[in-house]
Amino acid sequence: MDQESEGGAQNFIDSWRYDIEEFNAADIPVEDHQDPVVFRRAKWDSYNRVNLCTNLPALFQVCSKSPRVGETLKLHDVPVDTVLTQKHLLVSHADGKLNWFKIEPPYDNEKEADMHLKLFEKIEKEYNFAERLPEDCQEPASIIHYSRSHAKMLIGTASGLVAALPIAAEKSNFDDDEVDDGEEKPLQTLDDPLQELGRFHTGAILAIRPLGDSTQFATISADHTVSVWEATTHTVLSHITMPVMPASLDVSQNGTVMFVGTEAGTFRIYDISDRSAPRILKQMKFFEEKLPISNIQCSLDGKLVLISSRESDTFFVMSQQAEDQFDIYGYVQANGLVLSTAFEKHEGKMCSLVVLSNNLVEKHELPVSKYENRLEPMPDSVTNPAVRKIDSGSDLIVGNVFLKKHYVLGKDGYLKEYEHFPSDKFKKVNWNMPPVPPGREFESHSLGTTCVAYGGGGQCVVTGGRDGTIIIRDGGDMEQSRCIQAHSVVGGGITAIGVNRGNTFAYTAGADGSVCIYAIGNDSYPKQAVSLDNKNAVEAVAKVPTAPEALPIDKLMSLREIMIFEFNKSNEARKDKFKKEIMGDLVKIRNKLQELLAENERVTDIERLERDEFVIDTEKRDHFEQQGENVCAEIRN
């Protein structure tokens, strides 16, 4: 039996009672033509008043003790945020302008109920924040906060921009204010420089990938952005805004190329060898329908890429190499919806392992060059498919190409190790029998596994779960593991994970929008930036031409349309080549015939041949002769 605590009976929880006062938007008076009031932002002041921003061009001062609208400050546009200093109320407007309104504190002898800040409608200072931003992302300041010293403001926007504005807050001086009251001051337009600190994600991070051997990494987010970061300085090196939400991400093994798939089914390839200026190389659609590209998997040998959707039974095989212009080798039609993919080697051949929606793992041998007919799925004679039944709820797979093992994970909280490849034929699967147990099982994330990453060389497997933990396992001995509480369980825990090529660090991202880097071994993370150092890879990707400007989905060609276009283009090229060859031969024949005719004219009459002997098209000659005879016969008749 537990002992009672000093606070009372066992398990007693102290509690407090709060007096709750309500203020309804309907209490704000509006004119007939105005929309209903919507609360946007509320800020407390020092006198129990709330400065309320709504969808109306006014700032309402609401009393908190007995909720009612006190003073109202009319504005030229809808307020977005406010901040109070000793002398001013600073208001950010929807048009991107910051305005400083003078305030006056209450007198000391006033009753507590009457004590409130007096707001003056005259604008003393103005700063055009939006004009200081690039033309393609001009927007208002959605949040304003003064530094502890009040020497500068930190400003954030809805799209994730964070900037510093070195305008110090003024201190209140009663004597100066008395003198100022008698003077009419002109509006002071401020022109201080805006220091952009970077752009940051405002939504959950959906995928994270380290870039080769450098200290940079790439992320995609639910806020429709793709970013490249420098880990040592916590700064964004480049920022791409996508027209639709990105859904999947992977990078080439050398860290020069980034592959991005979206919820709408579009696919883009970027050259990121210059981290500060990504260059789009290709854009296309893999599916005729707008199916999301939910998985992109790059092989560790730097040769292949697998592209798939959880809503399709088809996955595509692409070259990872710039020398091949990232050509599409072909596609495979699986025996179920493709939930996740991995690479594995079997009998010296690179294979794909695919978790299907019908609780199967399916193996396919992959091509090393373009399949001859890319308009059709690669046949079984090429891919040699085989399957294995697995437990229901499994939706993740990772392969260890060095140890020839693969691991299946899912919602049941276990990691399952298989040493043998799938070997059954799909048509012979006995659906009434339970699956063959795995070689070994390991306890994993209790709330389910959300993501998995595999380090090159087979040295580690790192998983992330809804419980906010990551588990780092030794690839050689999976029983050796280390569990780290990496992110908050609120919102979904771990949303993305990646391992650098050297197997030394794990990169994690959470639903809370944060990124963490953990040492897998005993190495310390570099304190100075490590840049991309692969001259050959940079030169190879530089030879790939830049794609036209990013196109909307309805203007993009699907893979099938691209294949048909390339097929017709190839046929036209072959026709042109054949035509040129035939014309060349005809020119030779014509020149030789002219030489023979000239020689025939030079010989004696006895040796000279009739000109008709040189006619090549005898059928046409006979046709003309017959026409002549018919005309003569008509004349005679």
C-alpha positions in Angstrom: 0.0 0.0 0.0 1.4 3.4 -1.0 1.9 5.9 1.9 -0.3 9.0 2.0 1.4 12.2 1.0 1.4 15.4 2.9 -1.2 16.8 0.6 -3.8 14.2 1.6 -4.9 10.8 0.5 -2.8 8.7 -1.9 -2.7 9.7 -5.5 -4.2 13.1 -4.6 -3.7 15.7 -7.3 -3.7 19.3 -6.3 -6.1 21.4 -8.3 -6.9 25.1 -8.8 -10.2 26.7 -9.7 -10.2 29.2 -12.5 -12.8 31.9 -13.0 -13.7 31.8 -16.6 -15.1 34.8 -18.4 -16.4 34.6 -21.9 -16.3 37.2 -24.7 -18.2 36.4 -27.9 -17.4 37.7 -31.3 -21.1 38.6 -31.6 -20.5 41.3 -29.0 -18.4 43.3 -31.4 -20.7 45.7 -33.3 -20.5 45.4 -37.1 -22.3 47.1 -40.0 -24.8 45.3 -42.1 -22.4 44.9 -45.1 -19.6 43.5 -43.0 -18.7 39.8 -42.6 -19.1 38.0 -39.3 -16.3 38.8 -36.8 -13.5 36.2 -36.6 -10.8 36.3 -33.9 -7.2 36.2 -35.3 -4.8 37.2 -32.5 -5.0 38.3 -28.9 -2.3 40.0 -26.7 -2.6 40.9 -23.0 -1.4 44.3 -21.7 -0.4 45.2 -18.2 -3.8 46.4 -17.2 -5.9 43.2 -17.7 -7.0 44.3 -21.2 -6.8 42.2 -24.3 -5.8 43.8 -27.6 -7.9 41.8 -30.0 -7.1 41.4 -33.8 -10.0 40.3 -35.9 -10.9 40.3 -39.6 -12.1 43.9 -39.3 -9.8 47.0 -39.9 -9.8 47.9 -36.2 -8.1 46.9 -33.0 -10.4 46.1 -30.0 -9.4 46.6 -26.4 -11.4 44.1 -24.4 -11.8 44.2 -20.6 -11.0 40.9 -19.1 -12.7 41.4 -15.7 -16.1 42.1 -17.1 -15.8 41.2 -20.8 -16.8 44.1 -23.0 -15.2 46.2 -25.8 -13.4 49.2 -24.3 -11.4 51.4 -26.6 -11.4 50.8 -30.4 -8.5 51.8 -32.6 -9.6 52.3 -36.2 -7.0 51.1 -38.7 -6.4 51.4 -42.5 -6.3 47.6 -42.9 -6.9 44.4 -41.0 -4.4 43.9 -38.1 -2.3 40.7 -38.1 -0.3 41.1 -34.9 0.6 43.6 -32.2 3.4 44.3 -29.7 3.5 46.8 -26.9 6.5 49.0 -25.8 6.6 51.6 -23.1 5.7 54.4 -25.6 4.0 52.7 -28.5 1.6 50.0 -29.7 3.1 48.5 -32.8 0.6 47.0 -35.3 1.3 44.8 -38.3 -1.3 45.2 -41.1 -2.4 42.8 -43.8 -0.9 45.1 -46.4 2.6 44.5 -45.0 3.0 47.8 -43.2 4.1 48.3 -39.6 2.6 51.3 -37.8 3.6 52.8 -34.4 0.6 54.3 -32.4 1.3 56.4 -29.3 -0.1 55.0 -26.0 -0.6 56.7 -22.7 -0.6 54.7 -19.4 -3.4 55.4 -16.8 -2.9 57.7 -13.9 -1.9 56.2 -10.6 -5.0 57.5 -8.8 -7.5 55.9 -11.1 -9.7 53.1 -10.0 -8.5 49.7 -10.9 -11.6 49.0 -13.1 -10.9 52.2 -15.1 -7.2 51.7 -15.5 -6.3 51.0 -19.2 -4.0 52.2 -21.9 -5.1 55.1 -23.9 -4.7 54.6 -27.6 -4.0 57.5 -30.0 -5.2 57.1 -33.6 -2.4 59.2 -35.1 0.4 57.1 -36.6 3.8 58.3 -35.5 6.0 55.9 -37.5 5.6 53.6 -40.4 7.8 50.8 -41.9 6.9 49.0 -45.1 7.9 45.5 -44.2 6.5 43.7 -47.2 8.4 45.9 -49.7 11.7 44.7 -48.1 11.0 41.1 -49.1 11.6 39.5 -52.5 8.8 40.2 -55.0 7.7 36.5 -55.2 7.1 36.3 -51.4 5.9 39.7 -50.2 3.6 39.2 -47.2 2.8 40.8 -43.9 4.5 40.2 -40.6 2.5 37.5 -38.9 4.3 37.6 -35.6 6.4 40.4 -34.0 8.6 40.0 -30.9 11.2 42.3 -29.3 14.5 41.0 -28.1 15.2 41.0 -24.4 17.2 44.2 -24.7 14.4 45.8 -26.8 17.2 46.8 -29.3 15.7 45.0 -32.2 12.5 43.2 -33.4 12.3 39.6 -34.5 9.7 39.2 -37.2 8.2 36.1 -38.7 5.8 35.4 -41.7 3.3 32.8 -42.4 5.5 31.2 -45.0 8.4 30.7 -42.5 10.6 33.7 -43.0 12.4 35.0 -39.9 14.0 38.4 -40.0 15.6 40.9 -37.6 14.7 44.6 -37.7 17.2 46.8 -35.7 14.6 49.4 -34.6 14.9 49.9 -30.8 11.8 50.4 -28.6 11.5 53.9 -27.3 11.3 54.5 -23.5 8.5 56.6 -22.2 9.6 60.1 -21.0 6.7 62.0 -19.3 8.4 65.4 -19.6 9.1 65.0 -23.4 5.5 63.7 -23.9 4.1 66.9 -22.2 6.1 69.0 -24.7 5.2 66.8 -27.7 1.5 67.1 -26.9 1.5 70.7 -28.2 3.3 69.9 -31.4 2.0 68.4 -34.7 4.7 65.9 -35.8 4.8 64.6 -39.4 4.7 60.9 -40.1 8.2 59.4 -39.7 8.8 56.8 -42.5 11.5 54.4 -41.3 14.0 52.9 -43.8 16.1 50.6 -41.6 17.6 47.5 -43.3 15.9 44.2 -42.8 18.2 41.3 -42.0 16.8 38.0 -43.2 17.7 35.2 -40.8 16.3 32.4 -42.9 13.2 30.5 -43.9 12.0 27.7 -41.7 9.2 25.1 -42.0 5.8 26.0 -40.6 4.4 22.5 -41.0 5.4 18.9 -40.1 8.6 17.7 -41.8 7.7 14.7 -44.0 11.1 13.5 -45.0 14.8 14.2 -44.2 17.9 13.1 -46.1 21.6 13.9 -45.4 23.5 15.0 -48.5 26.5 12.6 -49.2 29.5 13.2 -46.9 28.7 16.9 -46.3 27.1 18.5 -43.3 24.1 19.6 -45.4 20.7 17.9 -45.5 17.4 18.3 -47.3 13.8 18.3 -46.0 10.3 18.4 -47.3 7.4 19.8 -45.3 3.6 19.9 -45.2 3.9 23.6 -45.7 4.6 22.9 -49.4 8.3 23.6 -49.2 11.6 21.9 -49.9 14.7 23.2 -48.1 18.4 22.5 -48.0 20.1 23.2 -44.7 23.6 23.6 -43.2 23.5 21.6 -40.0 26.5 23.3 -38.3 24.9 26.8 -38.5 21.2 25.8 -38.4 20.6 27.9 -41.5 18.6 27.4 -44.7 20.8 27.4 -47.8 18.0 27.3 -50.3 14.2 27.2 -50.2 11.8 25.9 -52.9 8.0 26.5 -52.7 6.1 23.8 -54.4 2.6 24.3 -56.0 1.4 21.2 -54.2 2.5 19.4 -51.0 5.6 17.3 -51.4 5.1 13.7 -50.2 8.4 11.9 -50.7 12.1 12.6 -51.0 15.4 10.9 -51.6 18.9 12.1 -52.8 21.6 10.5 -54.9 24.4 8.8 -53.0 26.9 11.4 -53.9 24.6 14.2 -52.6 24.4 16.2 -55.9 20.8 15.3 -56.9 17.4 15.5 -55.1 14.3 13.6 -56.2 10.9 15.0 -55.0 7.5 13.5 -55.4 4.2 15.2 -54.6 0.7 14.5 -53.4 -0.6 15.3 -56.8 1.7 12.8 -58.6 4.2 15.2 -60.0 7.9 14.3 -59.9 10.9 16.6 -60.0 14.6 16.2 -60.1 16.9 19.0 -58.9 20.6 19.6 -59.2 21.7 20.6 -55.7 25.5 20.6 -56.2 25.2 24.3 -55.6 23.3 24.2 -52.3 22.2 27.8 -52.5 20.7 27.6 -56.0 18.9 24.3 -56.8 18.4 23.7 -60.6 15.4 21.8 -61.9 16.5 19.1 -64.3 13.3 17.1 -65.0 9.6 17.2 -64.2 7.0 14.7 -65.1 4.0 12.6 -64.0 4.4 8.8 -63.5 0.7 8.0 -63.3 -2.1 8.9 -65.6 -4.3 9.6 -62.6 -3.2 12.2 -59.9 -1.9 9.5 -57.5 0.5 10.7 -54.8 4.1 9.6 -55.2 4.5 8.3 -51.6 7.9 6.5 -51.9 11.2 7.3 -53.6 14.1 4.9 -52.9 17.7 5.4 -54.1 20.0 2.4 -54.2 23.2 2.6 -52.1 25.4 1.7 -55.1 24.2 5.0 -56.8 22.7 3.3 -59.8 18.9 3.0 -59.5 15.8 4.8 -58.1 12.4 3.2 -57.3 9.3 5.4 -57.5 5.9 4.2 -56.2 2.5 5.2 -54.8 0.6 3.5 -52.0 -2.5 3.8 -54.2 -1.0 1.9 -57.2 0.3 -1.6 -57.9 3.0 -0.2 -60.2 6.5 0.9 -59.4 9.0 2.5 -61.8 12.7 2.0 -62.2 14.9 5.0 -63.0 18.6 5.5 -63.4 20.2 7.5 -60.5 23.1 8.5 -62.7 23.4 11.9 -64.4 25.4 10.2 -67.2 22.2 8.4 -68.2 20.2 11.6 -68.0 18.1 9.9 -65.3 16.5 7.8 -67.9 13.5 5.6 -67.1 14.4 1.9 -67.5 10.9 0.6 -67.3 8.2 -0.3 -64.8 6.9 -3.4 -62.8 3.3 -4.3 -62.1 3.1 -6.0 -58.7 0.5 -8.3 -57.3 -0.9 -5.7 -54.9 -0.7 -2.0 -53.9 2.9 -1.0 -53.2 3.3 0.2 -49.6 7.1 0.5 -49.5 10.2 -0.6 -51.4 13.8 -1.6 -50.7 16.9 -2.9 -52.5 18.5 -6.2 -51.9 21.0 -8.4 -53.8 20.2 -12.0 -54.7 22.6 -14.2 -56.6 24.6 -11.2 -57.7 21.7 -9.3 -59.1 20.1 -6.2 -57.8 16.5 -6.8 -56.7 13.6 -4.9 -55.3 11.7 -6.0 -52.2 8.2 -4.6 -52.0 5.7 -4.7 -49.2 2.2 -5.1 -50.7 -1.2 -4.3 -49.3 -2.3 -7.9 -49.3 0.3 -8.9 -46.7 3.0 -10.1 -49.1 6.6 -9.3 -49.7 7.4 -9.5 -53.4 10.8 -9.8 -55.0 11.7 -8.6 -58.6 15.0 -8.6 -60.4 15.8 -5.1 -61.7 17.1 -4.0 -65.1 20.5 -2.4 -65.5 19.5 -0.6 -68.8 16.3 0.4 -70.7 13.8 -2.3 -71.3 13.1 -2.7 -75.0 9.4 -1.8 -74.7 8.8 0.7 -71.9 5.2 1.2 -72.9 4.4 -2.2 -71.3 5.3 -3.6 -67.8 8.4 -5.7 -67.7 7.3 -9.4 -68.0 7.9 -12.1 -65.4 10.6 -13.6 -67.7 12.7 -10.5 -67.0 11.9 -9.7 -63.3 11.5 -13.4 -62.1 9.0 -12.4 -59.3 8.5 -14.4 -56.1 6.5 -13.7 -53.0 6.3 -14.5 -49.2 3.3 -14.1 -46.9 3.9 -11.7 -43.9 1.9 -10.6 -40.9 -1.0 -8.2 -41.4 -0.3 -4.5 -40.6 3.3 -4.6 -42.0 4.0 -1.6 -44.3 7.7 -0.9 -44.1 10.7 -2.8 -45.3 14.4 -2.3 -45.3 17.1 -4.4 -47.0 20.7 -5.1 -45.9 22.5 -5.7 -49.3 25.7 -6.6 -47.5 24.4 -9.1 -45.0 21.7 -10.4 -47.3 18.9 -9.9 -44.8 15.8 -7.8 -44.8 13.5 -6.5 -42.1 9.8 -5.9 -42.1 8.1 -3.5 -39.7 4.6 -2.2 -39.1 1.9 -1.4 -36.6 2.4 -4.5 -34.3 5.5 -3.0 -32.5 8.0 -5.6 -33.8 10.9 -5.7 -36.2 11.1 -9.0 -38.1 14.3 -10.3 -39.6 14.3 -12.6 -42.7 17.4 -14.3 -44.0 15.9 -16.0 -47.0 14.5 -14.4 -50.1 10.8 -14.8 -51.1 10.5 -18.0 -53.2 6.8 -18.7 -53.7 4.9 -18.1 -56.9 1.9 -15.7 -56.4 -0.6 -18.2 -58.0 0.5 -20.8 -55.5 0.0 -18.7 -52.3 -2.2 -20.5 -49.8 -4.2 -17.7 -48.3 -5.8 -19.9 -45.7 -2.4 -20.7 -44.1 -0.6 -18.4 -41.7 2.7 -16.8 -42.8 5.9 -18.6 -42.1 7.5 -17.0 -38.9 10.5 -14.7 -39.4 14.0 -15.8 -38.4 14.0 -13.5 -35.5 11.7 -10.8 -33.9 12.8 -7.7 -31.9 10.6 -5.5 -29.9 10.3 -2.1 -31.6 8.0 0.9 -31.1 4.9 0.2 -29.0 2.7 2.7 -30.9 3.9 1.5 -34.3 6.9 2.3 -36.5 6.5 5.3 -38.8 9.9 5.4 -40.7 13.1 3.4 -41.1 16.5 4.2 -42.4 19.4 2.0 -43.3 23.1 2.9 -43.2 25.4 2.0 -46.0 27.7 -0.9 -45.3 25.1 -2.7 -43.3 26.3 -1.2 -40.1 23.0 0.1 -38.6 19.3 0.2 -39.0 17.5 3.1 -37.4 13.7 3.2 -36.8 11.4 6.0 -35.7 8.0 5.6 -34.0 4.8 7.3 -33.1 6.1 7.2 -29.5 8.7 9.9 -30.4 11.6 7.5 -30.0 14.3 6.3 -32.3 15.9 2.9 -32.0 19.5 2.5 -33.3 20.4 -1.1 -34.0 23.7 -2.7 -34.9 23.4 -4.2 -38.4 25.6 -7.1 -37.5 23.8 -7.9 -34.2 20.3 -6.5 -34.2 19.9 -7.4 -30.5 22.4 -4.6 -29.7 20.1 -1.5 -29.7 19.9 2.0 -28.2 16.6 3.8 -27.7 16.5 7.7 -27.6 13.5 9.9 -26.9 14.0 12.2 -29.8 10.7 14.1 -30.3 7.4 14.7 -28.6 4.7 12.0 -28.9 2.2 14.8 -29.5 1.2 15.1 -33.1 2.6 11.8 -34.3 6.2 11.4 -32.9 8.9 10.8 -35.5 7.8 11.6 -39.0 11.1 11.1 -40.9 14.6 9.7 -40.4 17.8 9.5 -42.4 21.3 8.1 -41.9 24.4 9.7 -43.4 26.6 7.7 -45.8 29.3 7.2 -43.2 26.8 5.6 -40.7 27.9 8.0 -38.1 24.8 10.2 -37.6 21.1 9.8 -37.6 18.9 12.7 -38.8 15.4 12.8 -37.3 12.4 15.0 -37.9 9.1 15.2 -35.9 5.6 16.3 -36.3 6.5 19.3 -34.2 8.6 20.6 -37.0 12.0 20.2 -35.3 15.1 18.4 -36.6 17.6 16.5 -34.4 20.9 14.9 -35.2 22.2 12.0 -33.1 25.6 10.3 -33.1 25.3 6.6 -33.9 28.8 5.8 -32.7 31.4 7.8 -30.8 32.1 10.4 -33.4 31.4 14.1 -32.7 29.5 16.2 -35.2 31.7 18.6 -37.2 31.8 22.1 -35.8 32.6 23.6 -39.2 30.7 23.1 -42.3 31.8 20.2 -44.6 31.0 21.0 -48.2 30.4 18.7 -51.1 33.7 17.4 -52.4 33.1 15.3 -55.5 34.3 17.0 -58.7 33.4 14.2 -61.1 29.8 14.0 -59.8 29.4 17.8 -60.0 30.7 17.9 -63.6 28.4 15.0 -64.6 25.2 16.6 -63.3 26.3 20.0 -64.8 26.0 18.4 -68.2 22.3 17.7 -67.8 20.3 20.6 -69.3 18.0 22.7 -67.2 14.3 21.9 -67.6 11.8 24.6 -68.7 10.1 26.6 -66.1 8.1 24.5 -63.6 4.7 23.7 -65.3 1.3 23.1 -63.7 0.1 19.5 -63.4 -2.3 19.7 -66.4 0.6 20.8 -68.6 3.0 18.0 -67.6 3.4 14.9 -69.7 2.8 11.5 -68.1 5.5 8.9 -68.4 3.4 7.0 -71.0 3.1 10.2 -73.1 6.8 10.7 -72.8 7.5 7.2 -73.9 5.2 7.5 -76.9 6.8 10.9 -77.8 10.3 9.4 -77.6 9.1 6.3 -79.6 7.7 8.5 -82.4 10.7 10.7 -82.3 13.0 7.7 -82.5 10.9 6.4 -85.5 11.1 9.8 -87.2 14.9 9.7 -86.7 15.1 6.3 -88.2 12.9 7.3 -91.2 15.1 10.4 -91.7 18.2 8.3 -91.6 16.8 5.7 -94.0 15.6 8.5 -96.4 19.0 10.1 -96.4 20.7 6.8 -97.1 18.3 6.0 -100.0 18.7 9.6 -101.4 22.5 9.2 -101.2 22.3 6.0 -103.2 20.0 7.5 -105.8 22.4 10.4 -106.3 25.2 7.9 -107.0 23.0 6.0 -109.4 22.0 9.2 -111.2 25.6 10.4 -111.5 26.7 7.0 -112.9 23.7 7.0 -115.4 24.7 10.5 -116.6 28.3 9.2 -117.1 27.0 6.3 -119.2 24.8 8.5 -121.3 27.7 10.8 -122.0 29.9 7.9 -122.9 27.2 6.5 -125.2 27.1 9.7 -127.1 30.8 9.6 -127.8 30.9 6.1 -129.4 30.2 5.3 -133.1 26.7 4.9 -134.5 27.2 1.1 -134.7 28.2 0.9 -131.0 25.7 3.5 -129.7 22.7 2.1 -127.8 19.1 3.4 -128.0 18.2 5.8 -125.2 15.4 3.5 -124.1 18.0 1.0 -123.1 18.9 3.3 -120.2 15.4 3.5 -118.8 15.4 2.0 -115.3 11.7 2.2 -114.5 10.5 -0.1 -117.3 7.0 -0.4 -115.9 6.5 3.3 -116.0 7.9 3.3 -119.6 5.5 0.6 -120.7 2.6 2.5 -119.0 3.4 5.6 -121.0 3.7 3.6 -124.2 0.3 2.0 -123.6 -1.2 5.4 -123.0 0.3 6.6 -126.3 -1.2 3.7 -128.2 -4.6 4.2 -126.7 -4.6 7.9 -127.8 -3.6 6.9 -131.4 -6.4 4.3 -131.5 -8.9 6.9 -130.4 -7.8 9.3 -133.2 -8.0 6.5 -135.8 -11.5 5.7 -134.8 
